[in-house]
Amino acid sequence: MLYREAGQYKSSYAADMAVFPLREDRIGIAVILAIAFVAIPFFGSDFFIASVMIPFLVLSLAAIGLNILTGYTGLISLGTAAFMGVGAYACYKLTTLFPDVNIIVLILLSGLFSAGIGVLFGLPSLRIKGFYLAVATLAAQFFLQWAFVRIPWLFNYNASGAIEVPQRTLFDIPLTGASATPETRYFVCLGLVVVLTWFASNLVHGKLGRSWMAVRDMDIAAELMGIKLLNAKLMAFAVSSYFAGVAGAMMIFLWYGGGEAADVFSIRLSFSILFMVIIGGLGSLIGSFFGAAFLSVLPTALKFGLPALGIPLSGATAEHVTYMLVGGLIIFFLIVEPHGLARLWQIGKQKLRTWPFPY
């Protein structure tokens, strides 16, 4: 009886079209934000924050970017990791050229470079789609990954070819670098993810989002209705690549703290993000969080949780078990529930609205 819309009257079109029309949904979002901003930083260990929460936030943002392109617009992409790499290298170059600019601003600006590259590789979507578009984005993945290794200007001619994350501060608090605490990096990641998720929610619920969904359902009918396919598809590539670029910069500067980005942003990462979208739910922002939570928490839970319970499991075995579970779940959801965990969440909420009645 706690999840009801009885007595919640809507006196305006804005209230009726709200993203969270029920009071219980708004309270739930407030509770989740309170847990994320208060409970986790104060009660979570450094290991939990650095190994679980920060990867979850970074991968959630990348999954949202791919979901905008694949879930909302219907354009298949296998080059998400490459666009993340563009954002990481762009942020690295920006920190070199503008050392006095705040690192959060540079992370947000790095997504613009990724958006430009995404639009460039999104041009074939005007003529091809489906499997052929997937191959085109796969070519972008291989080309950009080659560029990350073969163009030394991108990594400032370092002999190791790795990105060296400098220390940047805000009010004398280190945000990046070796002295930045996991809590500080977590707060930066959380703030960026909350703001960009709010931005994505407004996009998909507005005019642009409706045009994306029309293109996804039937592009010819959408064009006959007056939607310009050129603008809609390229904007989808731009927004998706922007989110991926910001996620890539966050991955290197706030999660790994440096490293060889060419190895980090491989085709394996592109498939992992695609699996997150499939398991979480295509065309759903909350599904991106569900999928990222599942694929980021599962390896850590198997590697450290089972041995803590007395079940011996090596790291290599945990990795193999993760692959088996993810593959089985992808097949299961594609057959049983193509809309993923997000659809199961919606069904559960609908059941609560009518409980204890079966209709």
C-alpha positions as CSV (number, residue, x, y, z in Angstrom):
1,M,0.0,0.0,0.0
2,L,3.0,2.3,-0.1
3,Y,3.2,2.8,-3.8
4,R,-0.1,4.4,-4.9
5,E,-1.2,7.3,-7.1
6,A,-4.5,7.7,-5.5
7,G,-5.0,11.2,-4.2
8,Q,-2.1,12.6,-6.3
9,Y,-4.0,14.9,-8.6
10,K,-2.4,16.6,-11.6
11,S,-3.6,20.1,-12.3
12,S,-1.2,21.0,-15.2
13,Y,0.2,19.4,-18.3
14,A,3.7,19.7,-16.9
15,A,2.8,17.7,-13.8
16,D,1.2,15.0,-16.0
17,M,4.3,14.8,-18.3
18,A,6.8,14.8,-15.4
19,V,9.6,12.3,-15.5
20,F,8.7,11.2,-12.0
21,P,4.9,11.8,-11.7
22,L,4.4,9.9,-8.5
23,R,5.5,11.2,-5.1
24,E,6.9,7.9,-4.2
25,D,9.3,8.0,-7.2
26,R,10.5,11.4,-6.2
27,I,11.1,10.3,-2.6
28,G,12.9,7.2,-3.9
29,I,15.3,9.4,-6.0
30,A,15.9,11.6,-3.1
31,V,16.8,8.6,-0.9
32,I,19.1,7.2,-3.6
33,L,20.9,10.6,-3.9
34,A,21.2,10.8,-0.1
35,I,22.8,7.4,0.1
36,A,25.1,8.2,-2.8
37,F,26.2,11.6,-1.4
38,V,26.2,10.9,2.4
39,A,26.1,7.2,3.3
40,I,28.6,5.7,0.9
41,P,31.4,8.3,1.4
42,F,31.1,8.2,5.2
43,F,30.5,4.5,5.8
44,G,32.1,2.9,2.7
45,S,35.7,1.7,2.8
46,D,38.4,3.1,0.5
47,F,38.5,-0.3,-1.3
48,F,34.7,-0.3,-1.9
49,I,34.7,3.3,-3.2
50,A,37.7,2.9,-5.4
51,S,37.0,-0.6,-6.7
52,V,33.2,-0.7,-6.9
53,M,31.6,2.7,-6.9
54,I,33.9,4.7,-9.1
55,P,34.0,2.0,-11.9
56,F,30.2,1.8,-11.6
57,L,29.8,5.5,-12.1
58,V,32.2,5.7,-15.0
59,L,30.7,2.7,-16.8
60,S,27.2,4.0,-16.2
61,L,28.0,7.2,-18.0
62,A,29.5,5.3,-20.9
63,A,26.4,3.0,-21.0
64,I,24.1,6.0,-21.1
65,G,26.0,7.4,-24.1
66,L,25.7,4.1,-26.0
67,N,22.0,3.8,-25.0
68,I,21.3,7.1,-26.5
69,L,22.7,5.9,-29.8
70,T,21.6,2.3,-29.8
71,G,18.6,2.2,-27.5
72,Y,16.9,5.5,-28.4
73,T,18.0,6.0,-32.0
74,G,18.4,2.4,-33.1
75,L,22.0,2.9,-34.5
76,I,24.3,0.0,-33.6
77,S,27.8,1.1,-32.5
78,L,30.8,-1.1,-31.6
79,G,33.3,1.8,-31.2
80,T,32.3,3.2,-27.8
81,A,35.7,2.5,-26.2
82,A,37.4,4.4,-29.1
83,F,35.3,7.5,-28.4
84,M,36.1,7.1,-24.8
85,G,39.8,7.1,-25.7
86,V,39.4,10.3,-27.7
87,G,38.0,12.0,-24.6
88,A,40.9,10.7,-22.4
89,Y,43.6,11.9,-24.8
90,A,41.8,15.2,-25.4
91,C,41.7,15.8,-21.6
92,Y,45.4,14.9,-21.3
93,K,46.3,17.4,-24.0
94,L,44.1,20.1,-22.5
95,T,45.7,19.6,-19.1
96,T,49.1,20.2,-20.8
97,L,48.0,23.3,-22.8
98,F,45.9,24.8,-20.0
99,P,47.5,23.8,-16.7
100,D,45.6,26.5,-14.7
101,V,42.1,25.5,-15.8
102,N,40.1,23.4,-13.4
103,I,40.2,19.7,-14.2
104,I,36.4,19.3,-14.0
105,V,36.0,21.9,-16.8
106,L,38.6,20.1,-18.9
107,I,36.9,16.7,-18.4
108,L,33.6,18.3,-19.6
109,L,35.4,20.0,-22.6
110,S,37.1,16.8,-23.6
111,G,33.8,15.3,-24.6
112,L,33.4,18.0,-27.3
113,F,36.4,16.5,-29.2
114,S,34.9,13.0,-28.9
115,A,31.6,14.4,-30.2
116,G,33.3,15.8,-33.2
117,I,35.0,12.5,-34.0
118,G,31.7,10.7,-33.4
119,V,30.0,12.9,-35.9
120,L,32.7,12.2,-38.5
121,F,32.4,8.5,-38.1
122,G,28.6,8.8,-37.9
123,L,28.3,10.1,-41.5
124,P,27.9,6.6,-42.9
125,S,24.7,6.2,-40.9
126,L,23.0,8.3,-43.5
127,R,23.4,5.6,-46.1
128,I,23.9,2.4,-44.2
129,K,22.3,0.8,-41.0
130,G,22.2,-2.4,-39.1
131,F,25.1,-4.8,-39.5
132,Y,26.9,-2.5,-42.0
133,L,26.8,0.4,-39.6
134,A,28.1,-1.8,-36.9
135,V,31.1,-2.8,-39.1
136,A,31.7,0.9,-39.8
137,T,31.9,1.8,-36.1
138,L,34.1,-1.3,-35.6
139,A,36.4,0.2,-38.2
140,A,36.4,3.4,-36.2
141,Q,37.4,1.4,-33.1
142,F,40.4,-0.2,-34.8
143,F,41.5,3.1,-36.5
144,L,41.4,5.2,-33.4
145,Q,43.1,2.5,-31.3
146,W,45.9,2.4,-33.9
147,A,46.1,6.2,-33.7
148,F,46.5,6.1,-29.9
149,V,49.6,4.1,-30.3
150,R,51.1,5.5,-33.5
151,I,50.7,9.2,-33.0
152,P,53.2,10.2,-30.2
153,W,51.9,13.8,-30.1
154,L,48.8,12.4,-28.3
155,F,50.7,11.2,-25.3
156,N,53.3,14.1,-25.4
157,Y,56.0,11.9,-26.8
158,N,56.4,9.9,-23.6
159,A,58.8,7.0,-24.0
160,S,56.3,4.7,-22.2
161,G,53.4,5.8,-24.4
162,A,51.2,6.2,-21.3
163,I,49.1,9.0,-20.1
164,E,50.6,10.6,-16.9
165,V,47.8,12.2,-14.9
166,P,49.0,15.4,-13.2
167,Q,47.8,16.6,-9.8
168,R,45.1,19.1,-10.0
169,T,43.4,20.8,-7.0
170,L,40.2,22.6,-6.2
171,F,40.4,24.8,-3.1
172,D,43.7,23.1,-2.3
173,I,42.0,19.7,-2.3
174,P,43.6,17.3,-4.8
175,L,41.1,16.0,-7.3
176,T,43.5,14.0,-9.5
177,G,47.0,12.5,-9.1
178,A,48.6,10.2,-6.5
179,S,47.5,12.3,-3.5
180,A,43.8,12.4,-4.4
181,T,41.7,10.4,-2.0
182,P,39.1,7.9,-3.2
183,E,36.4,9.9,-1.5
184,T,37.3,13.1,-3.4
185,R,37.5,11.3,-6.8
186,Y,34.2,9.6,-6.0
187,F,32.5,12.9,-5.3
188,V,33.7,14.4,-8.6
189,C,32.5,11.3,-10.5
190,L,29.2,11.3,-8.7
191,G,28.6,15.0,-9.4
192,L,29.4,14.6,-13.1
193,V,27.2,11.6,-13.5
194,V,24.2,13.2,-11.8
195,V,24.4,16.4,-13.9
196,L,24.9,14.5,-17.2
197,T,22.2,12.0,-16.4
198,W,19.8,14.9,-15.7
199,F,20.9,16.4,-19.0
200,A,20.3,13.1,-20.9
201,S,16.9,12.7,-19.2
202,N,15.8,16.1,-20.5
203,L,17.1,15.3,-24.0
204,V,15.3,12.0,-24.4
205,H,12.0,13.4,-23.0
206,G,12.1,16.4,-25.2
207,K,11.7,17.1,-28.9
208,L,15.1,15.7,-29.8
209,G,14.4,12.5,-27.9
210,R,11.1,12.0,-29.7
211,S,12.8,12.4,-33.0
212,W,15.4,9.8,-32.1
213,M,12.7,7.3,-31.2
214,A,10.8,8.0,-34.4
215,V,14.0,7.3,-36.4
216,R,14.5,4.1,-34.4
217,D,11.0,2.8,-35.0
218,M,10.9,3.6,-38.7
219,D,13.2,6.1,-40.3
220,I,11.3,6.4,-43.5
221,A,8.1,7.3,-41.7
222,A,10.0,9.7,-39.5
223,E,11.3,11.5,-42.6
224,L,7.8,11.7,-44.1
225,M,6.7,13.3,-40.8
226,G,9.2,16.1,-41.3
227,I,12.1,14.8,-39.2
228,K,15.5,15.5,-40.8
229,L,17.4,12.2,-40.6
230,L,20.7,14.0,-41.1
231,N,20.3,16.2,-38.1
232,A,18.7,13.5,-35.9
233,K,21.3,10.8,-36.6
234,L,24.4,13.0,-36.4
235,M,23.1,14.6,-33.2
236,A,22.6,11.1,-31.7
237,F,26.2,10.3,-32.6
238,A,27.4,13.6,-31.2
239,V,25.6,13.3,-27.9
240,S,26.5,9.6,-27.5
241,S,30.2,10.3,-28.2
242,Y,30.2,13.3,-25.9
243,F,29.0,11.1,-23.0
244,A,31.6,8.4,-24.0
245,G,34.4,11.0,-24.2
246,V,33.6,12.4,-20.7
247,A,33.4,8.8,-19.4
248,G,36.8,8.1,-20.9
249,A,38.4,11.1,-19.3
250,M,36.9,10.1,-16.0
251,M,38.2,6.6,-16.4
252,I,41.8,7.7,-16.8
253,F,41.9,10.7,-14.6
254,L,39.6,9.7,-11.7
255,W,39.6,5.9,-11.8
256,Y,42.9,4.5,-13.2
257,G,45.1,7.5,-12.5
258,G,47.0,7.0,-15.7
259,G,48.1,4.2,-17.9
260,E,48.3,3.1,-21.5
261,A,44.9,4.2,-22.9
262,A,45.4,2.2,-26.1
263,D,45.2,-1.0,-24.0
264,V,42.4,0.3,-21.8
265,F,40.1,1.4,-24.6
266,S,40.1,-1.8,-26.5
267,I,37.4,-3.6,-28.4
268,R,36.8,-5.7,-25.3
269,L,35.6,-2.5,-23.4
270,S,33.3,-1.7,-26.3
271,F,31.6,-5.1,-26.1
272,S,31.4,-4.8,-22.3
273,I,29.5,-1.6,-22.6
274,L,27.2,-3.0,-25.2
275,F,26.5,-6.0,-22.9
276,M,25.6,-3.5,-20.1
277,V,23.0,-1.9,-22.4
278,I,21.6,-5.2,-23.4
279,I,21.3,-6.6,-19.9
280,G,20.2,-3.3,-18.4
281,G,17.6,-2.5,-21.1
282,L,17.7,-0.7,-24.4
283,G,16.1,2.7,-24.5
284,S,16.2,3.2,-20.7
285,L,18.5,5.5,-18.7
286,I,17.9,3.5,-15.5
287,G,18.7,0.3,-17.5
288,S,22.2,1.8,-18.1
289,F,22.7,2.0,-14.4
290,F,21.4,-1.5,-13.8
291,G,23.6,-3.0,-16.5
292,A,26.7,-1.1,-15.3
293,A,26.0,-2.1,-11.7
294,F,25.7,-5.8,-12.7
295,L,28.9,-6.0,-14.8
296,S,31.0,-3.8,-12.6
297,V,30.0,-5.4,-9.2
298,L,29.8,-9.0,-10.4
299,P,33.6,-9.6,-10.9
300,T,34.4,-7.9,-7.6
301,A,31.7,-9.9,-5.8
302,L,33.0,-13.2,-7.2
303,K,36.6,-12.4,-6.6
304,F,36.4,-11.1,-3.0
305,G,32.9,-12.0,-1.8
306,L,32.9,-15.7,-2.3
307,P,36.3,-16.2,-0.6
308,A,35.0,-14.1,2.3
309,L,32.1,-16.6,2.7
310,G,34.6,-19.5,2.7
311,I,34.2,-20.5,-0.9
312,P,37.7,-20.7,-2.5
313,L,37.8,-19.0,-5.9
314,S,40.9,-17.7,-7.7
315,G,41.0,-14.6,-9.7
316,A,41.2,-16.4,-13.0
317,T,38.3,-18.6,-12.1
318,A,36.2,-15.6,-11.1
319,E,36.9,-14.0,-14.5
320,H,35.8,-17.2,-16.4
321,V,32.6,-17.5,-14.3
322,T,31.9,-13.8,-15.0
323,Y,32.1,-14.5,-18.8
324,M,29.8,-17.5,-18.4
325,L,27.2,-15.6,-16.4
326,V,27.2,-12.6,-18.7
327,G,26.9,-14.7,-21.8
328,G,24.1,-16.7,-20.3
329,L,22.2,-13.6,-19.2
330,I,22.5,-12.0,-22.6
331,I,20.9,-15.0,-24.2
332,F,18.3,-15.1,-21.5
333,F,17.3,-11.5,-21.8
334,L,17.3,-11.5,-25.6
335,I,14.8,-14.4,-25.6
336,V,12.7,-13.8,-22.5
337,E,12.8,-10.1,-21.9
338,P,14.6,-8.0,-24.7
339,H,14.1,-4.8,-22.7
340,G,16.3,-6.1,-19.9
341,L,16.4,-5.4,-16.2
342,A,14.7,-2.0,-16.7
343,R,11.6,-3.7,-18.0
344,L,11.5,-6.1,-15.0
345,W,11.8,-3.0,-12.7
346,Q,8.8,-1.4,-14.5
347,I,6.8,-4.6,-14.2
348,G,7.6,-4.7,-10.4
349,K,6.5,-1.1,-10.0
350,Q,3.2,-1.7,-11.9
351,K,2.5,-4.8,-9.7
352,L,3.0,-2.6,-6.6
353,R,0.5,0.0,-7.9
354,T,-2.3,-2.6,-8.0
355,W,-1.2,-4.9,-5.1
356,P,-2.9,-6.8,-3.6
357,F,-5.2,-7.0,-6.6
358,P,-4.0,-9.0,-9.6
359,Y,-5.3,-6.4,-12.2
